[in-house]
Amino acid sequence: MPTGFPAEGIYSSVVWDEKDNDRNKDKYGVAFEDIESGFAQPHVRVVPSGPDDFTALIKVNGMIFEIRCRFDLHLTILAADIATKDAQEIYDKSFPSSG
């Protein structure tokens, strides 16, 4: 089971595709800029999908998001979706007092 990942400082270089960011703002009302700040809070990282890819569970504006990311020269936010029920349960179990 994943455990909580400690808060990290804001990365000096976080990038994303602005069209994806616009879609996310339209769909969920949350911008990647808000998601980026979530890395400075305790969050959960789940099994990576590749050697440089991972999914983070981050709480922003009271909602838990599944953030697909990649490390290369930058931290790249690929997509953000409202967390599935299973992902929300993982987040809640990782931070029981955050409820």
Rosetta silent file (secondary structure, phi, psi, omega in degrees, C-alpha in Angstrom):
SEQUENCE: MPTGFPAEGIYSSVVWDEKDNDRNKDKYGVAFEDIESGFAQPHVRVVPSGPDDFTALIKVNGMIFEIRCRFDLHLTILAADIATKDAQEIYDKSFPSSG
SCORE:     score description
SCORE:     0.000 S_00000001
   1 L     0.000  134.968  177.721    0.000    0.000    0.000 S_00000001
   2 L   -63.256  150.904  174.946    1.367    3.454   -0.819 S_00000001
   3 L  -117.002  165.348 -179.407    2.257    5.686    2.060 S_00000001
   4 E   -58.968  138.739  177.141    2.159    9.409    2.322 S_00000001
   5 E   -99.179  134.612 -175.855    4.927   11.213    0.499 S_00000001
   6 L   -64.940  161.092  175.851    6.345   14.157    2.407 S_00000001
   7 L   -60.331  144.041  178.122    5.794   17.700    1.328 S_00000001
   8 L  -120.581  154.634  172.603    8.285   18.850   -1.265 S_00000001
   9 L   -66.397  157.733  176.935    9.424   22.285   -2.167 S_00000001
  10 L   -63.277  131.676  179.059    7.921   23.697   -5.315 S_00000001
  11 L   -64.688  144.075 -179.403    9.912   22.418   -8.260 S_00000001
  12 L   -70.253  -22.562 -177.838   11.904   25.078  -10.030 S_00000001
  13 L  -141.086   96.815  175.050   10.618   23.859  -13.370 S_00000001
  14 E  -113.729  129.152 -176.434    7.115   22.429  -13.666 S_00000001
  15 E  -128.048  161.280  175.910    5.669   22.337  -17.157 S_00000001
  16 E  -163.334  166.710  175.612    2.449   21.295  -18.873 S_00000001
  17 L   -83.294  126.497 -175.131    0.550   21.658  -22.096 S_00000001
  18 H   -65.234  -30.091  176.104   -1.636   24.756  -21.867 S_00000001
  19 H   -64.958  -40.697  176.307   -4.474   23.097  -23.817 S_00000001
  20 H   -63.794  -40.267  178.830   -4.570   20.310  -21.193 S_00000001
  21 H   -62.268  -44.962  178.636   -4.543   22.956  -18.468 S_00000001
  22 H   -60.985  -42.784  177.933   -7.470   24.799  -20.084 S_00000001
  23 H   -60.971  -41.707 -179.239   -9.452   21.549  -20.361 S_00000001
  24 H   -65.259  -41.696  178.204   -8.786   20.807  -16.699 S_00000001
  25 H   -62.531  -42.369  179.900   -9.911   24.302  -15.648 S_00000001
  26 H   -66.312  -41.471 -174.122  -13.102   23.935  -17.705 S_00000001
  27 H   -77.873  -43.293 -172.707  -13.870   20.434  -16.447 S_00000001
  28 H  -117.716  -10.103 -177.516  -12.918   20.696  -12.746 S_00000001
  29 L    73.769   17.144  179.826  -12.349   24.376  -12.066 S_00000001
  30 L  -126.713  127.844 -179.089   -8.802   23.628  -10.968 S_00000001
  31 L   -91.805  156.559  176.451   -5.743   24.780  -12.884 S_00000001
  32 H   -59.243  -27.021  175.750   -2.428   22.979  -13.104 S_00000001
  33 H   -60.560  -39.382  177.020   -0.989   25.984  -11.254 S_00000001
  34 H   -69.089  -40.683  178.655   -3.125   24.943   -8.258 S_00000001
  35 H   -61.617  -43.420 -179.780   -2.108   21.318   -8.706 S_00000001
  36 H   -54.372  -42.210 -178.920    1.558   22.346   -8.760 S_00000001
  37 H   -66.257  -23.110  178.825    1.196   23.890   -5.314 S_00000001
  38 H   -64.335  -23.715  177.818   -0.174   20.560   -4.044 S_00000001
  39 L   -67.974  -18.958  178.251    3.293   19.010   -4.293 S_00000001
  40 L   -81.442   -4.982  176.920    4.323   21.301   -1.422 S_00000001
  41 L  -107.518  158.529  173.791    1.750   19.485    0.760 S_00000001
  42 L   -55.590  138.654 -178.888    1.904   15.865    1.895 S_00000001
  43 E  -150.260  176.768 -177.442    0.666   13.689   -0.947 S_00000001
  44 E  -115.982  136.666  170.224    0.691   10.091   -2.146 S_00000001
  45 E  -112.105  130.245  179.658    2.684    8.628   -4.997 S_00000001
  46 E  -104.448  173.797 -173.375    1.421    5.386   -6.436 S_00000001
  47 E   -47.398  126.819 -179.279    3.201    2.781   -8.528 S_00000001
  48 E   -65.370  150.365  178.139    4.930    4.455  -11.425 S_00000001
  49 E   -91.419   -3.940  177.897    3.759    3.638  -14.910 S_00000001
  50 E  -168.675  176.051 -175.266    7.309    3.834  -16.239 S_00000001
  51 L   -62.753  -26.796 -179.264   10.807    4.581  -15.001 S_00000001
  52 L  -115.987    2.433 -176.933   10.235    8.330  -15.075 S_00000001
  53 E  -107.641  150.092  174.098    6.429    8.423  -14.716 S_00000001
  54 E  -154.952  165.424  173.329    4.288    8.360  -11.595 S_00000001
  55 E  -115.706  130.306  177.240    0.807    9.172  -10.390 S_00000001
  56 E  -110.503  141.957  171.943    0.392   11.479   -7.419 S_00000001
  57 E  -103.673  115.870 -173.219   -2.730   11.798   -5.313 S_00000001
  58 E  -129.541  136.944  177.165   -2.982   15.431   -4.307 S_00000001
  59 E   -96.478  123.410  179.428   -5.709   17.292   -2.447 S_00000001
  60 E  -134.597  128.335  178.911   -6.526   20.707   -3.932 S_00000001
  61 L    52.107   38.771  177.502   -9.497   22.845   -2.920 S_00000001
  62 L    78.530    0.189  179.052  -10.940   19.941   -0.923 S_00000001
  63 E  -112.788  143.787  176.896  -10.864   17.546   -3.899 S_00000001
  64 E   -96.664  129.240 -178.994   -8.444   14.660   -4.391 S_00000001
  65 E  -115.692  146.667  168.433   -6.903   14.461   -7.845 S_00000001
  66 E   -96.794  116.974 -175.989   -4.939   11.755   -9.617 S_00000001
  67 E  -109.933  118.352  175.660   -2.073   13.579  -11.282 S_00000001
  68 E   -90.715  125.480 -173.480   -0.112   11.795  -13.986 S_00000001
  69 E  -132.812  164.795  176.194    3.418   13.180  -14.075 S_00000001
  70 E  -140.686  140.301  170.488    6.807   12.577  -15.647 S_00000001
  71 E  -100.615  128.146  167.914   10.297   13.449  -14.536 S_00000001
  72 L  -144.319 -121.033  173.711   12.755   14.405  -17.258 S_00000001
  73 L   -71.669  -20.509 -178.025   14.462   17.773  -17.344 S_00000001
  74 L  -133.124  169.922  163.968   11.327   19.102  -15.644 S_00000001
  75 E   -89.256  115.986 -177.859    8.432   17.804  -13.637 S_00000001
  76 E  -106.024  123.550  172.947    5.772   17.553  -16.340 S_00000001
  77 E   -85.619  117.908 -177.610    2.101   17.408  -15.395 S_00000001
  78 E   -90.728  -40.552 -178.268    0.497   15.239  -18.058 S_00000001
  79 E  -164.383  155.972  176.237   -3.084   15.080  -16.795 S_00000001
  80 E  -139.220  128.346  178.912   -5.210   15.596  -13.723 S_00000001
  81 E  -133.042  153.435  172.440   -8.502   13.866  -13.023 S_00000001
  82 E   -57.262  134.729 -177.481  -10.781   13.647  -10.010 S_00000001
  83 L   -64.246  142.895  173.977   -9.549   10.624   -8.077 S_00000001
  84 L   -66.448  166.392  178.267  -11.469    7.391   -8.386 S_00000001
  85 H   -57.689  -43.197  179.777  -13.141    6.048   -5.257 S_00000001
  86 H   -62.339  -42.407  179.518  -10.282    3.552   -4.813 S_00000001
  87 H   -66.737  -37.958  177.045   -7.663    6.312   -5.146 S_00000001
  88 H   -63.336  -39.106  177.592   -9.544    8.489   -2.659 S_00000001
  89 H   -64.617  -40.289  177.042   -9.542    5.594   -0.185 S_00000001
  90 H   -61.128  -45.605  178.951   -5.775    5.176   -0.650 S_00000001
  91 H   -59.928  -48.894 -177.238   -5.290    8.882    0.016 S_00000001
  92 H   -63.185  -36.566  177.733   -7.531    8.824    3.097 S_00000001
  93 H   -70.893  -29.276  179.337   -5.760    5.746    4.507 S_00000001
  94 H   -75.201  -29.317  179.752   -2.387    7.422    3.945 S_00000001
  95 L  -131.618   70.628 -173.386   -3.479   10.556    5.819 S_00000001
  96 H   -59.114  -26.530 -178.159   -6.158    9.441    8.271 S_00000001
  97 H   -87.130   -1.936 -177.208   -6.238   12.770   10.093 S_00000001
  98 H   -84.328  -14.870 -175.836   -6.760   14.773    6.878 S_00000001
  99 L   -29.857    0.000    0.000  -10.396   13.600    6.518 S_00000001
